[in-house]
Amino acid sequence: MQKWCIFLLVAVFLASLVSAQEYALDIKTDKQLYSVGENVTYTVLLLADGKPFSDNVQLTFSDAEGKMPFNRTVLSNVEQTFFVENSFISGFWSIDATYKDKKVKRIFSVGERQEVEFSITGDKLVIKNNGNVPYTKTVQIMIGDKLVTQKQDIRVGDFKEIKLIAPDGTYSIQVTDGVQTISKSNVVLTGTGNVIGALDEQLVSNSPALGGARDDSQGSFFFNRHFSVAFIFIGAIGGLALLVFMERFTRKKSRERAKAALQHAVDQAAYGYGYQPNNFQ
């Protein structure tokens, strides 16, 4: 009986020592800035009473806005790696570690990578953003010997389809943004009249007056200067109508003020001669 009591006391004593241990938690990375395709090499450092202690630690990797969290369970004091994928947003990322009541956060950065893929399928140019930043360059498109330009704004991982338009026939197409270039021969295009251009179909479907990249040397309502002239003309008519309305409104207000002033003068004159308005009950 005494042996069991002693054993129980020792077990309780050891348990109290374990529960009273002071833990220290930290994260060490091999550097601060990483590129897409690299590994983040890191170690979760865990100490118990100042000595290395091996146990599982909960980790969360996430971008600065918390849109891409990655949860992991790793063993402390052992070197680990975390692969930076193509889809990772550039900028600050964090590593959050949790062990019991201890928490720690460390920051690293993912560098920008601009990468775009051009392809021509049928009469459509497809622009795919494979980078980790929005693609905002201006793309030049040669349809035969005619140059068309179009400003892009494509989100990370997204793509855009642009319809190429020209009089019926086959054409050589070249596309470049100054860095990436492709070309394709014998592309069959169809259109109406002599219009040569490129239409952002998604933008046009939302707002038919937008989305056309113009050919500066061709005549078309959507593709050249006549489109701008039409907007200027409509704006001028609207401005003229606004001026006429304001002039009439101002004239009406002036007449009302003059009438009120005249009435006030008449009343003053009447009161000056001792006239008092009749009071009707």
Secondary structure, DSSP 8 states (H G I E B T S, - for coil): -HHHHHHHHHHHHHHHHHHT--EEEEEEES-SEE-TT-EEEEEEEEEETTEE---EEEEEEEETTSSS-EEEEEETTSEEEEE--TT--SEEEEEEEEETTEEEEEEEEE-----EEEEEETTEEEEEE-SSS-B--EEEEEETTEEEEEE--B-TT-EEEEEEE-SSEEEEEEEESSS-EEEEEEEEE--STT--EEEEHHHHHH-TTS-EE-BTTS--TTTSHHHHHHHHHHHHHHHHHHHHHHHHHHHHHHHHHHHHHHHHHHHHHHHHTT-------
